[in-house]
Amino acid sequence: MKVIQLIIKALRLVGSLAFVLGLFTAIFAGIPWYAYHEPILPWWLKTAVYCLLGGILLVLLTVAAEQGKGKARGKELPTAETRSHMLIQTSAEVPSRKIAETLGMVQGHTIFAIWIGRDLSALVRLVLGGELLEYTEMMGRARKIATIRMIAQAEELGADAVISVRFVTTSVMGSAAELLAYGTAVKLSKPTS
């Protein structure tokens, strides 16, 4: 399995390099050459364009293969609410319970992006106005995934609750956002009756 992942990563790297080399050759050498010479494209410029397009295609195919493999193995990122009984609090204390032990910081992290077709739909809404539903949905899913991962880390420590929970969001690039959920995992004393 790891061999296939290495092959996919290697092919993606080759595709990325072909794209970058083709792009820079076409822009910085091809456009000036084309502006001052006859309109027939030389072999090296055609090769640069084929590298550019082939690189994009190779990267898209490797990403599609990786996503298809993840779904086939059942490793799709969780998007549903967690079924955990972990108590999550934004405050630093739990009402009517005492903190028996502090286990440390726990965190969940994800970087999420939307498909370019949905990104184009959001661009149209940006011009016309209104809620960007595509991004709202993307951030909602990212928040759920980050929270589930944070809870899983707290469960590994044997925590009863996560207190002082915070969410941090950062834009990574155009339509991709990073979301970090973090808090303090604690064990709670038994409730007093």
N, C-alpha and C positions, 0 to 999 in steps of 0.2 A: 504494500500500500504506500509506503514512504517513497518507493522508487517512482511510482506514478506521480506523486506530488512533486518530487524533484524534477521530473520530466516536464510537468506542466509549468513549474516555476521557470525552468530553463527556457522553454518555448516562449513564455511571456517576456522574459528578459530579451531574447532574440527579437521578438516582435517590437518591443519598446525601442531597442537600439536601432532597428531598421526604420522605424517611424521617425525617430529623432534625426538620424543621418539623412534620410530622404527629405524631411522637412527643411533642414538647414541647407542642404545642397540645392533644393528647388528654390528656396527663397533667396539665399545669399549669393548663389552662383548662377542659377537658372534664370531668374528674372532679369538681372543685369545683362546676361548673355543674350537673352531673347530680345531685349530692348534695342540692342545695337547690332544684331545680326539678322540673317534671313529667318523667316518664320518656320523653317523646317527644324524640328527638335533633334538635337544630337542624341546619340545612344546613351550618353551618361546622364542626360536630363530625363530621358524616358525611364532609365533604370532608377533614378532618384524618386520619380513619381510612383513607380511600381513598388519600391521599398516603402514609401510612405503609406500607400494604400494596403499593401500586403502586411505591413506592421500593425496597422489598425485592425485588420481582419484577424491576424494571429492572436492579438491581445483579446479581442472579443470572443474568439473561439475558446481560448484557455479559461477565460472567466466563466463562460457558459458551461464548460466541462466541469469546472470546479464547483459551480453552484448545483449542477445536475447530480454530481457525485455526493454532495452534502445532503441533498434531498433524498437520494436513493438510500443512503445509510441512515436516514431518519435523524440527521443532525441539524435540521433546520433550526434557526434561532428561535427560542421561545417567544411567543407574542401574546399568550393568554395571561390572565391574572394568575399569580402564584397561588397554590393551594396550601401554602405553609401557614402554620399557626403562629408564626413569628410576629411579635408586636413591633410595629414601626412607629416611632414618635419623632416629631420635629423638635419637641422640647427636650430639655436636659434631664428631666425626671419623669417618672411614671406615677400618675395619681394613685394613691392608696397602696403603693408598693415601694419597697426600699431596694436600692441597688446593693446586692450582696457582693458582687465581684465585677470589676471592669476587665473585659477580655482583650480590648484593643480596637483599633480602627478596622473597619471592613469597607470594601468598595466594590462597585460594579461599574463596568466601563463598556461602551460601545461607540463605534463610529458608523453612522447610518447615512445612506444616500438613497435617492429615489431614481427611478428609471428616467432616462432623458425625455421620453414621451410625456411623462407627467410633469417634468420640469418645464417643458414647452407650454403645457396647459397652465401652469402657474405663471409663466411669463405673460400670457394673454390676460390673466386675472390682474396681474400687476399693472397692466395698461388700463384695464377697464375698472379696476377697483374691486374691493370685497375681500373676504377672508381667503387666504391661500390654503385651501383645504388639503392639497397634496402635502404641504409642509407641516400642517397641523397633524395630519395622520402620521407622517414620518417621525415627528418629534414625540408623539404619543407612544408609538411602538418602541422608539429608542429608550424612552423613560421606563417602560415596562421591562424591557430586556435588562437595562442597567440595574433596576431594582431587584429583579429575580436573581441576577448574578451576585448582588450585594447580600441578599438573604441567604443564598447558597453558601457564601463564605462565612456568614455568621453561624449557620447551622453546623458547618465543619468545626467551628470553635465550641459548639455546645451552648450557644447563647439562647436566652429566652426572649430578648428584645434587642432592637437597635434604636438607640436614642440619638438626638442631635443630628437627624438625617438632613442632608443638604443635597441639592442638585446643581451641577455646574455644566453649562453648555458653551461650546466654542465652535465657531465656524471653521471648518478645515479647508474647504474649497467650495466653489460655486454652490452645488446642491448637496453637499455632505456636511454633516454636523457631528461633533463629538459630544457625548453626554456621559457625565460621571456622577454616580450616586455614591455618597459616602456617609458614614456615621460611626458611632461607637457601639460595639457589641457588648452586652452586659448580661449577667445572670441576676435574676430577681429573687428576692426573699419570698417565702411562701406567704400568700395573702392571710391577713389576720381576720378572723371571723368574729 
